[in-house]
Amino acid sequence: MPIKKAAKKYMRVTAKNTIRNKVANGVVKSAIKKTREAVAAGKIDEAQETLKKAIKALDKAVAKKIVKKNTAARKKSRLNAFVKKAALKK
């Protein structure tokens, strides 16, 4: 355990930020997972709707500096390509 007052405060700040980051990451991961599950089930319309939500969640995570800009762009691109490929097959 820290002894100095500033170190104790930094521990509290880190704990608060960790919780905030986990919530935002959970929203992103669940949105991506729902999109992939919709494609796997063959529900293209639902997949396109959840894709929009996933993109929005990724953009919010970038704005809060939880996910790097390029990481979000990569995830959005791959997810969009996945949905598009499934839509073309149908």
C-alpha positions in Angstrom: 0.0 0.0 0.0 1.2 3.5 -0.7 2.3 5.7 2.1 2.3 9.2 0.5 -1.0 11.0 0.1 -0.5 11.6 -3.6 0.2 8.0 -4.2 -3.1 7.1 -2.4 -5.0 9.5 -4.5 -3.4 8.1 -7.7 -4.6 4.7 -6.7 -8.1 6.0 -6.4 -7.9 7.7 -9.7 -6.6 4.6 -11.4 -9.3 2.4 -9.9 -12.0 4.9 -11.2 -10.5 5.0 -14.6 -10.1 1.3 -14.8 -13.8 0.8 -14.1 -14.7 3.4 -16.8 -12.4 1.8 -19.3 -13.9 -1.7 -18.6 -17.4 -0.4 -19.1 -16.6 1.2 -22.4 -14.6 -1.8 -23.7 -17.5 -4.1 -22.7 -19.9 -2.0 -24.7 -17.6 -2.2 -27.8 -17.0 -5.9 -27.4 -20.7 -6.8 -27.0 -21.6 -4.6 -30.0 -19.0 -6.4 -32.2 -20.1 -9.8 -30.9 -23.8 -9.1 -31.6 -22.9 -8.0 -35.1 -20.9 -11.2 -35.7 -23.7 -13.4 -34.2 -26.3 -11.7 -36.5 -24.2 -12.5 -39.5 -23.7 -16.0 -38.4 -27.4 -16.5 -38.0 -28.0 -15.0 -41.4 -29.9 -11.9 -40.2 -28.3 -9.4 -42.5 -30.7 -6.5 -41.7 -30.1 -7.0 -37.9 -26.4 -7.2 -38.6 -26.3 -3.9 -40.4 -28.2 -2.2 -37.5 -25.8 -3.6 -34.9 -22.9 -2.6 -37.1 -24.0 1.0 -36.8 -24.1 0.6 -33.0 -20.7 -1.0 -33.0 -19.2 1.8 -35.0 -20.8 4.4 -32.7 -19.4 2.6 -29.6 -15.9 2.5 -31.2 -16.1 6.2 -32.0 -17.1 7.0 -28.4 -14.3 4.9 -27.1 -11.8 6.8 -29.3 -13.3 10.1 -28.1 -12.7 9.0 -24.5 -9.2 7.8 -25.4 -9.9 4.3 -24.4 -9.2 2.8 -27.8 -6.6 4.1 -30.2 -7.8 5.8 -33.4 -6.1 3.3 -35.7 -7.3 0.3 -33.7 -10.9 1.5 -33.9 -10.5 2.1 -37.7 -9.2 -1.4 -38.2 -12.0 -3.0 -36.2 -14.6 -0.9 -38.0 -13.1 -1.8 -41.4 -13.0 -5.5 -40.7 -16.5 -5.6 -39.2 -17.9 -3.7 -42.2 -16.2 -6.0 -44.6 -17.5 -9.0 -42.8 -21.1 -7.7 -42.9 -20.7 -6.6 -46.6 -19.4 -10.1 -47.6 -22.4 -11.8 -45.9 -24.8 -9.4 -47.6 -23.4 -10.1 -51.0 -23.6 -13.8 -50.5 -27.3 -13.6 -49.7 
